[in-house]
């Protein structure tokens, strides 16, 4: 792990002084996850203090393969992370250590926690089990409950260059367009990965058609764009916001505020179609 800002974390882990609750935010989701697993290796490696992680011992290999019983990465397939998932996770957190020196739990896309789920997780943050480290990973730290943020140490990951981001990606399909996805995302590695997941062409076409309907004040052009799922709507709106910021953030200041509100409403389980139609009414010129 070459990044200079990670070195202090590794030193703290080797000395047994790592905070029990960390928030990794910014950068790339892949990079944040790799860093969490790297710390899990440092904490559980059986090599000498100066050689951790050795990458060769049983503990190091188990962490990397995802088979270490005391290391868990939670990534919800749903658009939000509900209390049921967190309560199930808590059961694992409070169990005794199986074979490692530390238990490490990493929650990806923590900004998608529902309020009940975040409050449930708050109990663990206030009464952490012994030798347990919890890592919340998020692109936007503002989406995490303030009471959770106040009990954690936040680590900011700077945005990667396109070249660095590309090296973090898993194998790409033959029709993937990573450079175009990165451009549409405005340099946000997290958003670029979501765009690739949905497909560059569908995202680009949807955003262009939605904005064209607004500029032409033609509400009927919106109907062919539906239905859309929650995850799709959030990606579309984030890309639309990037488009307007690139054009002129001052000219589109009001529109950007309205888009931000629409994103917030959808994240809080408003119907995507309704939120997008309301936004269109607000933005018709």
Secondary structure, DSSP 8 states (H G I E B T S, - for coil): ---HHHHHHHHHHHTT---SEEEEEES-HHHHHHHHHHHHHHHH--S-GGG---S-SHHHHHHHHT--TTEEEE--SSSSB-HHHHHHHHHHHTS--SS-SSEEEEETTGGGB-HHHHHHHHHHHHS--TTEEEEEEES-GGGS-HHHHTTSEEEEE----HHHHHHHS----TT--HHHHHHHTTT-HHHHHHHHHH-HHHHHHHHHHHHHHHHTT-GGGGGGG----HHHHHHHHHHHHHHHHHHHTTTTHHHHHHHHHHHHHHHTT--HHHHHHHHHHHH--
